[in-house]
Amino acid sequence: MLILSRRVNEKIVIGDDIVVSVVEVRGDQVKLGIDAPRTVKVFREEVFIAIQEENKKAAAASGMQLPLMDIPLRPKE
């Protein structure tokens, strides 16, 4: 895992077309702005997990098998 320190209004560039900006820091809360192409899906982790669980339930109900998503949520330790 890469850990970076940034201050308000500083940015992190991911690849050629994703920019993450620190918008505000207040106490233990950090607000981030994410500028990415519309084709890139950006989710909060808890929303991503909920979507995966709903997809699994729907697939189980229909008897369909879904491929495993190859997107790690947490780095392997």
Backbone as CSV, one residue per row, in Angstrom:
resi,resn,N_x,N_y,N_z,CA_x,CA_y,CA_z,C_x,C_y,C_z
1,MET,0.844,-1.174,0.000,0.000,0.000,0.000,0.889,1.236,0.000
2,LEU,0.569,2.168,-0.833,1.257,3.453,-0.889,0.523,4.415,0.029
3,ILE,1.252,5.066,0.925,0.658,6.040,1.834,1.278,7.392,1.536
4,LEU,0.429,8.380,1.260,0.894,9.715,0.913,0.299,10.734,1.866
5,SER,1.042,11.777,2.144,0.522,12.897,2.931,0.200,14.038,1.981
6,ARG,-0.946,14.637,2.137,-1.369,15.756,1.306,-2.034,16.784,2.207
7,ARG,-1.984,18.028,1.803,-2.667,19.109,2.501,-3.850,19.559,1.655
8,VAL,-4.704,20.394,2.243,-5.856,20.915,1.518,-5.383,21.565,0.218
9,ASN,-6.110,21.299,-0.849,-5.854,21.785,-2.215,-4.693,21.072,-2.909
10,GLU,-4.077,20.091,-2.266,-3.055,19.294,-2.946,-3.733,18.093,-3.590
11,LYS,-3.063,17.518,-4.586,-3.678,16.465,-5.393,-2.781,15.243,-5.522
12,ILE,-3.415,14.152,-5.899,-2.730,12.906,-6.235,-3.240,12.508,-7.619
13,VAL,-2.334,12.152,-8.509,-2.709,11.744,-9.862,-2.535,10.235,-9.973
14,ILE,-3.569,9.567,-10.452,-3.548,8.117,-10.641,-3.676,7.854,-12.131
15,GLY,-2.666,7.199,-12.695,-2.678,6.951,-14.131,-2.644,8.269,-14.888
16,ASP,-3.274,8.275,-16.063,-3.265,9.468,-16.905,-4.483,10.357,-16.707
17,ASP,-5.541,9.822,-16.077,-6.780,10.584,-16.109,-7.605,10.591,-14.828
18,ILE,-7.002,10.239,-13.692,-7.721,10.296,-12.420,-6.937,11.205,-11.480
19,VAL,-7.645,12.199,-10.925,-7.025,13.141,-9.999,-7.847,13.151,-8.716
20,VAL,-7.183,12.924,-7.590,-7.828,12.963,-6.281,-7.321,14.214,-5.569
21,SER,-8.246,15.077,-5.150,-7.897,16.333,-4.488,-8.374,16.317,-3.042
22,VAL,-7.564,16.849,-2.142,-7.987,17.033,-0.755,-8.742,18.359,-0.720
23,VAL,-10.045,18.300,-0.460,-10.892,19.481,-0.484,-10.948,20.135,0.892
24,GLU,-11.063,19.302,1.931,-11.214,19.837,3.287,-10.786,18.803,4.305
25,VAL,-10.197,19.274,5.391,-9.868,18.410,6.529,-10.466,19.075,7.755
26,ARG,-11.335,18.328,8.439,-11.975,18.861,9.644,-11.995,17.757,10.700
27,GLY,-11.158,17.894,11.704,-11.061,16.862,12.737,-10.553,15.573,12.118
28,ASP,-11.315,14.499,12.295,-10.897,13.201,11.740,-11.581,12.896,10.418
29,GLN,-12.185,13.912,9.816,-12.874,13.718,8.529,-12.117,14.445,7.414
30,VAL,-11.943,13.742,6.305,-11.268,14.313,5.142,-12.250,14.267,3.971
31,LYS,-12.422,15.389,3.293,-13.270,15.417,2.101,-12.359,15.395,0.882
32,LEU,-12.655,14.452,-0.010,-11.863,14.286,-1.224,-12.711,14.608,-2.441
33,GLY,-12.081,15.183,-3.436,-12.711,15.363,-4.734,-12.037,14.418,-5.709
34,ILE,-12.818,13.725,-6.513,-12.259,12.754,-7.453,-12.687,13.145,-8.862
35,ASP,-11.706,13.411,-9.692,-11.961,13.758,-11.093,-11.509,12.566,-11.930
36,ALA,-12.489,11.865,-12.510,-12.198,10.662,-13.291,-13.152,10.609,-14.477
37,PRO,-12.772,9.886,-15.522,-13.685,9.727,-16.666,-14.984,9.059,-16.220
38,ARG,-16.062,9.344,-16.910,-17.361,8.756,-16.556,-17.359,7.231,-16.657
39,THR,-16.431,6.689,-17.417,-16.363,5.232,-17.565,-15.747,4.559,-16.342
40,VAL,-15.125,5.328,-15.460,-14.513,4.782,-14.246,-15.538,4.850,-13.118
41,LYS,-15.847,3.704,-12.533,-16.801,3.657,-11.429,-16.063,3.956,-10.129
42,VAL,-16.608,4.877,-9.356,-16.013,5.259,-8.080,-17.078,5.067,-7.009
43,PHE,-16.782,4.237,-6.002,-17.722,3.950,-4.924,-17.034,4.094,-3.579
44,ARG,-17.810,4.445,-2.562,-17.325,4.302,-1.190,-17.275,2.799,-0.921
45,GLU,-16.365,2.367,-0.086,-16.188,0.930,0.147,-17.476,0.256,0.620
46,GLU,-18.200,0.877,1.551,-19.406,0.234,2.073,-20.479,0.097,0.999
47,VAL,-20.549,1.030,0.068,-21.502,0.928,-1.039,-21.068,-0.181,-1.995
48,PHE,-19.784,-0.265,-2.287,-19.248,-1.303,-3.162,-19.554,-2.696,-2.598
49,ILE,-19.350,-2.871,-1.298,-19.625,-4.163,-0.651,-21.115,-4.479,-0.718
50,ALA,-21.965,-3.484,-0.483,-23.414,-3.703,-0.547,-23.844,-4.116,-1.952
51,ILE,-23.279,-3.495,-2.966,-23.592,-3.844,-4.356,-23.180,-5.293,-4.634
52,GLN,-21.988,-5.676,-4.185,-21.529,-7.055,-4.387,-22.470,-8.046,-3.716
53,GLU,-22.886,-7.747,-2.495,-23.779,-8.659,-1.763,-25.129,-8.789,-2.471
54,GLU,-25.673,-7.683,-2.942,-26.943,-7.735,-3.664,-26.806,-8.537,-4.957
55,ASN,-25.692,-8.376,-5.647,-25.462,-9.144,-6.877,-25.365,-10.637,-6.572
56,LYS,-24.700,-10.975,-5.479,-24.599,-12.391,-5.086,-25.976,-12.970,-4.777
57,LYS,-26.805,-12.214,-4.039,-28.156,-12.679,-3.704,-28.996,-12.864,-4.964
58,ALA,-28.907,-11.916,-5.872,-29.682,-12.008,-7.110,-29.228,-13.195,-7.948
59,ALA,-27.931,-13.422,-7.995,-27.401,-14.546,-8.765,-27.827,-15.868,-8.141
60,ALA,-27.800,-15.945,-6.812,-28.197,-17.176,-6.121,-29.678,-17.467,-6.356
61,ALA,-30.495,-16.430,-6.343,-31.935,-16.604,-6.553,-32.235,-17.066,-7.978
62,SER,-31.418,-16.647,-8.930,-31.668,-17.021,-10.318,-30.904,-18.279,-10.733
63,GLY,-30.029,-18.761,-9.855,-29.223,-19.923,-10.185,-28.030,-19.586,-11.065
64,MET,-27.796,-18.311,-11.279,-26.705,-17.843,-12.127,-25.408,-17.758,-11.321
65,GLN,-24.271,-18.001,-11.958,-22.994,-17.857,-11.274,-22.293,-16.610,-11.789
66,LEU,-21.839,-15.769,-10.859,-21.130,-14.553,-11.228,-19.629,-14.794,-11.170
67,PRO,-18.878,-14.178,-12.074,-17.414,-14.279,-11.968,-16.931,-13.511,-10.759
68,LEU,-15.829,-13.963,-10.173,-15.256,-13.251,-9.037,-14.709,-11.918,-9.513
69,MET,-14.949,-10.882,-8.726,-14.405,-9.569,-9.069,-12.950,-9.535,-8.646
70,ASP,-12.116,-9.073,-9.500,-10.679,-9.038,-9.238,-10.249,-7.657,-8.752
71,ILE,-11.027,-7.097,-7.808,-10.716,-5.779,-7.276,-10.522,-5.924,-5.763
72,PRO,-9.284,-5.917,-5.300,-9.080,-6.060,-3.855,-9.538,-4.800,-3.126
73,LEU,-10.281,-4.980,-2.041,-10.708,-3.843,-1.245,-9.642,-3.447,-0.250
74,ARG,-8.920,-4.420,0.228,-7.856,-4.151,1.180,-6.610,-4.877,0.693
75,PRO,-5.450,-4.263,0.895,-4.225,-4.931,0.454,-3.970,-6.188,1.264
76,LYS,-3.340,-7.155,0.636,-2.958,-8.379,1.336,-1.825,-8.059,2.288
77,GLU,-1.913,-8.593,3.494,-0.861,-8.311,4.482,0.002,-9.519,4.711
